[in-house]
Amino acid sequence: MTNQSSDFSFTLSPEAAASFHDEGVVILHTGNGTLFTANRTGARIWRGIEQQLSLDAIANGISDEYQVVPRTAREHTICFLAELERQTLIQREVA
């Protein structure tokens, strides 16, 4: 699955298995056995990647839902994506 933005896209790792619950998401990296947990906002970002939404669409949805300035929502979304990448749960691909 790929998430397009203007400069790059994200592909979910085939070794990532997500489990959603009321408070967020737990992601298991089946390759190394590590768990990554995130709150509802993180779960929303993960779902956005699954749905191949653009970075801006994900950030705007967060901005609207939580009444956060769009720029702030985008910056925090980028930081979360960087952490997912660091945990090898997603891969960035240059478009």
TIROVO-50811 format. One line per 10 residues: number of its first residue (from 1); their letters; for each residue x negated, y, z of C-alpha. Coordinates in steps of 0.1 Angstrom, whole numbers, plus 2048, in hexadecimal, padded with zeros to 3 digits. Layout:
N
NUM) a) X Y Z | ...
//
This chain:
95
1) mtnqssdfsf) 800 800 800 | 7F3 822 7F7 | 7FA 845 805 | 7F3 860 7EC | 7E7 883 7F6 | 7D8 89D 7DF | 7B4 891 7E5 | 7B5 86D 7F1 | 7CC 850 7F9 | 7CE 836 815
11) tlspeaaasf) 7D1 811 812 | 7DC 7FC 830 | 7C3 7E2 83A | 7D0 7BF 832 | 7C3 7B6 854 | 7DA 7CE 866 | 7FB 7C2 874 | 812 7DC 884 | 82D 7D6 89E | 845 7F3 8A4
21) hdegvvilht) 857 7F9 8C5 | 86B 816 8D5 | 84C 828 8E1 | 836 824 8C2 | 821 80A 8B1 | 807 7EF 8B8 | 7F0 7E6 89C | 7DC 7C6 89D | 7BC 7C4 888 | 7BE 79E 881
31) gngtlftanr) 79A 79E 874 | 78A 7A8 895 | 7A7 7A4 8AE | 7A8 7C8 8BA | 7C8 7DA 8C2 | 7D0 7FE 8BA | 7EE 80F 8CB | 7FF 82F 8C2 | 81D 843 8CD | 83C 84B 8B8
41) tgariwrgie) 82A 865 8A4 | 80E 84C 89B | 829 833 892 | 839 84D 87B | 818 853 86A | 812 82D 866 | 835 829 857 | 82E 846 840 | 80F 834 833 | 823 814 82E
51) qqlsldaian) 83D 828 81B | 822 838 805 | 82B 85B 810 | 813 878 80A | 7FF 887 826 | 814 8A6 823 | 835 893 824 | 82A 881 844 | 81E 8A1 855 | 83D 8B5 84B
61) gisdeyqvvp) 853 89A 859 | 840 89C 87A | 841 8C1 879 | 867 8C1 874 | 86E 8A6 88E | 858 8B4 8AA | 85B 8D9 8A1 | 835 8DC 89C | 825 8F5 885 | 81F 8E3 863
71) rtarehticf) 7FA 8EA 863 | 7F6 8DC 886 | 80A 8BD 87C | 7F4 8B8 85E | 7D4 8BC 872 | 7DF 8A3 88C | 7EB 88A 870 | 7C8 88D 860 | 7B7 886 882 | 7CE 867 887
81) laelerqtli) 7C6 85A 865 | 7A1 85F 86B | 7A4 849 88A | 7B8 82E 878 | 79C 82F 85E | 781 82D 879 | 793 80E 887 | 793 7FF 864 | 7B9 7FD 864 | 7BB 812 844
91) qreva) 7A3 81A 828 | 7A0 83C 817 | 79D 83B 7F1 | 794 85A 7DD | 7AE 862 7C3
//
